[in-house]
Amino acid sequence: MTTKEIIAIEDRYGAHNYHPLDVVIEKAKGVWVWDVDGNRYLDCLAAYSAVNQGHCHPRIVNKAKEQLEKVTLTSRAFRNDQLPFLCKELCELTGYEMMLPMNSGAEAVETALKAARKWGYKVKGVEENKAEIICCTNNFSGRTISIISFSTEEQYKDGFGPFTPGYKIIPYGDVELLEQMICSNTVAFLVEPIQGEGGVIVPPEGYLQRAFEICRKNNVLFIADEIQSGLGRSGKLFAFEYEKIRPDAVIIGKALSGGCYPVSAVLADKKLLGVFNPGDHGSTFGGNPLGAAIARESIKVLIEEKLIDNSFEMGNYFREKLNEIKSKHVKEIRGKGLFIGVELHPEAGGARRFCEALKDRGLLCKETHTNVIRFAPPLVITKEEIDWAMERVTEVLAMD
């Protein structure tokens, strides 16, 4: 079937909760994808950082096949022989004492929120049902009712109230207001070290370190949402490492499974994750042997194939090439590693038309926050592939 025919089927039978570019992908390898009409594209979105290791990485695919033939799901009613080693390997890699596995990123965020509240009541001594969590403007942590309750994107909230109470929202990067907003009921500060959906926003230098110090002084948990920015995307294992801090909890997902299966987790020490007792929280699929086996191999690929180092080096090269482009449309280029945002002037007419033009030239990326083109290719990308992309980006940014 053709692209047009397949799109017509989806538009008829699928709920219209996304506005994708009109390309129908049927196969992928590394940084490249092919559509049903045989056209090849360079993927500069990497499924919102879920395929940091590259599409269909052979090591991860082979591990998935191997595990599929053994056992895929036991639920947490029984133990399996993959989850314990995922827990151990993740903790040894990151230096945290415990992990709690889930599936989607939103589930992991919900897990961290529940842990923070329970810690507040059982450890800090906050009065029951009074716990508050501070979040930032332009945040994105998912689309559950609880999570959109602290979103500042009106579309995410329109028609979905009433909302979950217990959240305060402050401007991203405003450390002075963070200190002012903390009170005796504050249990946590939830922050993205780099805001992805917000437009690849990098906070002012020193912001995370100062915010961490304020949280520590006030006995408030510092929770880093590294679902998009983590696992090599920023050029380090975690983006918070640029400021040499150690959050009380780290939320990870997406690239944890190399794009082959939904796996997420919360990392923290026992003082926080130890608040959970059997029955307090759970997931039928969370920690299943298939997901755990895939995640174990995905982590090994990131480390053993030095993809984090490549992200740092290629990210610098990518931004260097972008900065060489002379375009009246470009307002700012920002990012770390292979997490790059090109913000356009409002007069450019929005980023969507540029993404569509790039698609027509064989390069896939996606607009965010109307005026930002996000470039986040798989971490296996090479200089030659970046040069190939730059020819097309240069041409498109020269459009009227």
GUVOZA-849863 format. One record per residue (C-alpha): residue number from 1; residue in one letter; chain; x, y, z. Coordinates in steps of 0.05 Angstrom, whole numbers, plus 5000, padded with zeros to 4 digits. Example, Ala and Ser with C-alpha at 12.3 -4.5 7.8 and 13.67 -1.06 7.14 Angstrom:
<recs>
   resi   resn   chain     c1     c2     c3
      1      A       A   5246   4910   5156
      2      S       A   5273   4979   5143
</recs>
This chain:
<recs>
   resi   resn   chain     c1     c2     c3
      1      M       A   5000   5000   5000
      2      T       A   5022   5071   4988
      3      T       A   5036   5125   5040
      4      K       A   4971   5160   5022
      5      E       A   4929   5097   5030
      6      I       A   4959   5079   5097
      7      I       A   4951   5149   5124
      8      A       A   4878   5148   5103
      9      I       A   4867   5084   5144
     10      E       A   4900   5114   5206
     11      D       A   4861   5178   5200
     12      R       A   4795   5140   5195
     13      Y       A   4806   5089   5252
     14      G       A   4857   5122   5297
     15      A       A   4843   5176   5348
     16      H       A   4873   5242   5325
     17      N       A   4916   5257   5386
     18      Y       A   4980   5268   5345
     19      H       A   4999   5310   5285
     20      P       A   5055   5269   5254
     21      L       A   5094   5286   5191
     22      D       A   5064   5248   5133
     23      V       A   5117   5194   5126
     24      V       A   5101   5121   5138
     25      I       A   5163   5084   5162
     26      E       A   5168   5009   5150
     27      K       A   5241   4993   5168
     28      A       A   5300   5025   5202
     29      K       A   5374   5014   5216
     30      G       A   5422   5058   5255
     31      V       A   5406   5130   5238
     32      W       A   5367   5114   5175
     33      V       A   5294   5097   5164
     34      W       A   5256   5078   5101
     35      D       A   5183   5091   5083
     36      V       A   5134   5045   5048
     37      D       A   5149   5079   4982
     38      G       A   5223   5062   4987
     39      N       A   5248   5131   5006
     40      R       A   5306   5136   5055
     41      Y       A   5310   5188   5111
     42      L       A   5361   5208   5164
     43      D       A   5326   5206   5231
     44      C       A   5341   5268   5272
     45      L       A   5289   5255   5326
     46      A       A   5308   5185   5349
     47      A       A   5237   5173   5374
     48      Y       A   5244   5230   5424
     49      S       A   5311   5200   5448
     50      A       A   5285   5129   5456
     51      V       A   5333   5101   5403
     52      N       A   5398   5131   5427
     53      Q       A   5433   5066   5409
     54      G       A   5407   5070   5337
     55      H       A   5348   5036   5305
     56      C       A   5346   4960   5311
     57      H       A   5414   4954   5343
     58      P       A   5435   4882   5329
     59      R       A   5458   4867   5399
     60      I       A   5393   4892   5430
     61      V       A   5350   4858   5377
     62      N       A   5386   4791   5387
     63      K       A   5378   4796   5462
     64      A       A   5304   4809   5453
     65      K       A   5297   4749   5408
     66      E       A   5335   4705   5456
     67      Q       A   5292   4726   5515
     68      L       A   5227   4720   5475
     69      E       A   5240   4646   5468
     70      K       A   5252   4637   5543
     71      V       A   5201   4677   5584
     72      T       A   5170   4746   5573
     73      L       A   5126   4760   5633
     74      T       A   5119   4732   5703
     75      S       A   5086   4793   5736
     76      R       A   5117   4814   5802
     77      A       A   5079   4758   5837
     78      F       A   5139   4715   5821
     79      R       A   5213   4731   5812
     80      N       A   5251   4726   5746
     81      D       A   5324   4717   5729
     82      Q       A   5334   4784   5693
     83      L       A   5307   4838   5738
     84      P       A   5357   4828   5796
     85      F       A   5415   4838   5749
     86      L       A   5384   4899   5717
     87      C       A   5376   4929   5786
     88      K       A   5448   4913   5804
     89      E       A   5478   4937   5739
     90      L       A   5439   5003   5739
     91      C       A   5457   5017   5811
     92      E       A   5531   5001   5800
     93      L       A   5532   5046   5739
     94      T       A   5498   5105   5771
     95      G       A   5519   5099   5844
     96      Y       A   5448   5095   5873
     97      E       A   5428   5042   5922
     98      M       A   5361   5021   5893
     99      M       A   5318   5023   5831
    100      L       A   5244   5014   5818
    101      P       A   5225   4990   5748
    102      M       A   5164   5013   5709
    103      N       A   5146   5016   5635
    104      S       A   5132   5086   5607
    105      G       A   5166   5150   5627
    106      A       A   5101   5178   5655
    107      E       A   5095   5117   5700
    108      A       A   5165   5129   5727
    109      V       A   5148   5202   5740
    110      E       A   5085   5181   5778
    111      T       A   5128   5132   5818
    112      A       A   5176   5188   5837
    113      L       A   5119   5234   5857
    114      K       A   5088   5179   5901
    115      A       A   5156   5164   5933
    116      A       A   5168   5238   5947
    117      R       A   5100   5246   5980
    118      K       A   5106   5184   6022
    119      W       A   5177   5204   6043
    120      G       A   5149   5272   6062
    121      Y       A   5096   5241   6108
    122      K       A   5135   5183   6137
    123      V       A   5205   5212   6142
    124      K       A   5202   5288   6140
    125      G       A   5139   5292   6181
    126      V       A   5095   5334   6136
    127      E       A   5022   5336   6157
    128      E       A   4980   5284   6119
    129      N       A   4953   5308   6052
    130      K       A   4993   5373   6056
    131      A       A   5054   5354   6016
    132      E       A   5076   5402   5961
    133      I       A   5122   5390   5901
    134      I       A   5153   5448   5864
    135      C       A   5157   5443   5787
    136      C       A   5179   5490   5732
    137      T       A   5144   5526   5675
    138      N       A   5149   5493   5606
    139      N       A   5161   5426   5639
    140      F       A   5142   5361   5606
    141      S       A   5138   5296   5645
    142      G       A   5080   5260   5611
    143      R       A   5006   5267   5602
    144      T       A   4972   5232   5660
    145      I       A   4921   5272   5700
    146      S       A   4970   5281   5757
    147      I       A   5027   5303   5712
    148      I       A   4987   5352   5670
    149      S       A   4964   5382   5736
    150      F       A   5033   5416   5740
    151      S       A   5039   5431   5665
    152      T       A   5039   5502   5640
    153      E       A   5019   5481   5569
    154      E       A   4945   5498   5565
    155      Q       A   4930   5447   5510
    156      Y       A   4953   5390   5555
    157      K       A   4901   5412   5607
    158      D       A   4843   5435   5564
    159      G       A   4782   5392   5580
    160      F       A   4817   5346   5630
    161      G       A   4802   5378   5698
    162      P       A   4794   5375   5757
    163      F       A   4868   5371   5769
    164      T       A   4911   5340   5823
    165      P       A   4929   5390   5878
    166      G       A   4996   5395   5913
    167      Y       A   5040   5429   5861
    168      K       A   5073   5497   5858
    169      I       A   5101   5522   5792
    170      I       A   5159   5571   5785
    171      P       A   5197   5597   5724
    172      Y       A   5251   5550   5699
    173      G       A   5320   5577   5717
    174      D       A   5295   5623   5774
    175      V       A   5333   5597   5834
    176      E       A   5315   5656   5879
    177      L       A   5241   5642   5872
    178      L       A   5253   5568   5886
    179      E       A   5283   5587   5953
    180      Q       A   5224   5634   5968
    181      M       A   5171   5582   5950
    182      I       A   5197   5527   5995
    183      C       A   5158   5518   6059
    184      S       A   5150   5466   6113
    185      N       A   5104   5425   6068
    186      T       A   5152   5423   6009
    187      V       A   5176   5352   5997
    188      A       A   5209   5356   5929
    189      F       A   5233   5398   5871
    190      L       A   5222   5362   5804
    191      V       A   5263   5389   5747
    192      E       A   5289   5371   5677
    193      P       A   5364   5386   5674
    194      I       A   5350   5404   5601
    195      Q       A   5278   5417   5580
    196      G       A   5264   5376   5518
    197      E       A   5192   5389   5498
    198      G       A   5200   5459   5525
    199      G       A   5246   5473   5466
    200      V       A   5313   5443   5486
    201      I       A   5322   5496   5540
    202      V       A   5389   5494   5576
    203      P       A   5384   5529   5644
    204      P       A   5433   5584   5665
    205      E       A   5501   5557   5686
    206      G       A   5502   5541   5760
    207      Y       A   5426   5537   5766
    208      L       A   5422   5463   5781
    209      Q       A   5478   5465   5831
    210      R       A   5448   5524   5868
    211      A       A   5378   5492   5867
    212      F       A   5407   5428   5894
    213      E       A   5441   5465   5951
    214      I       A   5376   5500   5968
    215      C       A   5339   5434   5970
    216      R       A   5392   5402   6013
    217      K       A   5391   5461   6062
    218      N       A   5315   5456   6069
    219      N       A   5308   5380   6071
    220      V       A   5273   5378   6004
    221      L       A   5284   5322   5953
    222      F       A   5317   5342   5887
    223      I       A   5288   5298   5832
    224      A       A   5318   5300   5763
    225      D       A   5274   5279   5704
    226      E       A   5326   5252   5655
    227      I       A   5277   5213   5612
    228      Q       A   5297   5252   5549
    229      S       A   5363   5284   5570
    230      G       A   5393   5222   5603
    231      L       A   5430   5160   5580
    232      G       A   5479   5196   5535
    233      R       A   5433   5245   5499
    234      S       A   5467   5307   5530
    235      G       A   5538   5281   5519
    236      K       A   5542   5254   5590
    237      L       A   5507   5195   5622
    238      F       A   5462   5246   5655
    239      A       A   5455   5320   5640
    240      F       A   5459   5339   5714
    241      E       A   5532   5315   5713
    242      Y       A   5551   5380   5679
    243      E       A   5540   5414   5747
    244      K       A   5570   5358   5789
    245      I       A   5509   5345   5832
    246      R       A   5477   5280   5856
    247      P       A   5401   5285   5856
    248      D       A   5361   5248   5909
    249      A       A   5324   5212   5853
    250      V       A   5334   5205   5778
    251      I       A   5278   5185   5730
    252      I       A   5299   5148   5667
    253      G       A   5263   5115   5609
    254      K       A   5262   5119   5533
    255      A       A   5334   5098   5514
    256      L       A   5336   5050   5573
    257      S       A   5311   4998   5524
    258      G       A   5342   5023   5460
    259      G       A   5273   5034   5430
    260      C       A   5257   4960   5430
    261      Y       A   5209   4957   5488
    262      P       A   5180   5005   5540
    263      V       A   5223   5005   5602
    264      S       A   5232   5060   5654
    265      A       A   5258   5066   5725
    266      V       A   5268   5110   5785
    267      L       A   5338   5110   5816
    268      A       A   5348   5132   5888
    269      D       A   5379   5111   5954
    270      K       A   5344   5068   6005
    271      K       A   5324   5129   6046
    272      L       A   5274   5146   5991
    273      L       A   5255   5082   5954
    274      G       A   5255   5046   6021
    275      V       A   5189   5080   6038
    276      F       A   5152   5031   5993
    277      N       A   5124   4968   6025
    278      P       A   5095   4908   5988
    279      G       A   5029   4930   5958
    280      D       A   5043   5005   5961
    281      H       A   5059   5010   5887
    282      G       A   5068   4964   5827
    283      S       A   5058   4946   5755
    284      T       A   5042   4880   5721
    285      F       A   5093   4891   5666
    286      G       A   5143   4933   5706
    287      G       A   5207   4893   5715
    288      N       A   5186   4837   5668
    289      P       A   5242   4791   5643
    290      L       A   5236   4813   5570
    291      G       A   5242   4886   5586
    292      A       A   5297   4874   5638
    293      A       A   5339   4833   5589
    294      I       A   5331   4886   5535
    295      A       A   5349   4942   5583
    296      R       A   5411   4906   5608
    297      E       A   5437   4899   5536
    298      S       A   5417   4971   5519
    299      I       A   5459   4998   5576
    300      K       A   5518   4955   5556
    301      V       A   5514   4981   5485
    302      L       A   5515   5053   5509
    303      I       A   5577   5042   5552
    304      E       A   5617   4990   5512
    305      E       A   5607   5025   5445
    306      K       A   5625   5093   5475
    307      L       A   5561   5125   5450
    308      I       A   5561   5176   5505
    309      D       A   5630   5201   5483
    310      N       A   5605   5202   5411
    311      S       A   5545   5243   5432
    312      F       A   5591   5295   5464
    313      E       A   5638   5299   5404
    314      M       A   5585   5296   5349
    315      G       A   5540   5344   5387
    316      N       A   5596   5396   5388
    317      Y       A   5607   5384   5314
    318      F       A   5533   5388   5298
    319      R       A   5524   5454   5334
    320      E       A   5588   5482   5303
    321      K       A   5561   5467   5234
    322      L       A   5493   5497   5252
    323      N       A   5526   5560   5276
    324      E       A   5560   5568   5208
    325      I       A   5493   5574   5174
    326      K       A   5473   5645   5158
    327      S       A   5398   5649   5160
    328      K       A   5351   5707   5176
    329      H       A   5304   5657   5208
    330      V       A   5350   5632   5264
    331      K       A   5344   5666   5331
    332      E       A   5385   5618   5374
    333      I       A   5421   5551   5372
    334      R       A   5427   5515   5438
    335      G       A   5437   5447   5470
    336      K       A   5487   5398   5498
    337      G       A   5511   5334   5465
    338      L       A   5463   5311   5410
    339      F       A   5405   5348   5443
    340      I       A   5399   5410   5400
    341      G       A   5346   5463   5390
    342      V       A   5344   5514   5335
    343      E       A   5297   5569   5354
    344      L       A   5268   5610   5297
    345      H       A   5243   5681   5298
    346      P       A   5167   5685   5301
    347      E       A   5168   5719   5233
    348      A       A   5194   5653   5203
    349      G       A   5123   5626   5203
    350      G       A   5134   5568   5252
    351      A       A   5181   5509   5253
    352      R       A   5131   5460   5224
    353      R       A   5140   5483   5152
    354      F       A   5216   5475   5158
    355      C       A   5208   5404   5185
    356      E       A   5162   5387   5127
    357      A       A   5213   5416   5078
    358      L       A   5268   5375   5110
    359      K       A   5225   5313   5105
    360      D       A   5218   5325   5031
    361      R       A   5294   5326   5027
    362      G       A   5305   5262   5066
    363      L       A   5315   5287   5137
    364      L       A   5266   5276   5194
    365      C       A   5259   5321   5254
    366      K       A   5201   5351   5292
    367      E       A   5180   5420   5314
    368      T       A   5168   5435   5387
    369      H       A   5137   5497   5420
    370      T       A   5118   5525   5352
    371      N       A   5184   5559   5335
    372      V       A   5237   5507   5353
    373      I       A   5267   5454   5308
    374      R       A   5295   5398   5351
    375      F       A   5354   5357   5326
    376      A       A   5366   5294   5366
    377      P       A   5393   5238   5322
    378      P       A   5414   5169   5348
    379      L       A   5481   5173   5383
    380      V       A   5514   5129   5331
    381      I       A   5513   5185   5280
    382      T       A   5579   5202   5244
    383      K       A   5610   5266   5218
    384      E       A   5595   5245   5147
    385      E       A   5522   5236   5163
    386      I       A   5520   5303   5198
    387      D       A   5551   5336   5137
    388      W       A   5498   5303   5094
    389      A       A   5445   5331   5140
    390      M       A   5476   5401   5141
    391      E       A   5470   5407   5065
    392      R       A   5395   5399   5072
    393      V       A   5388   5441   5134
    394      T       A   5426   5498   5102
    395      E       A   5382   5495   5041
    396      V       A   5317   5494   5081
    397      L       A   5337   5550   5128
    398      A       A   5350   5594   5067
    399      M       A   5277   5589   5047
    400      D       A   5235   5652   5048
</recs>
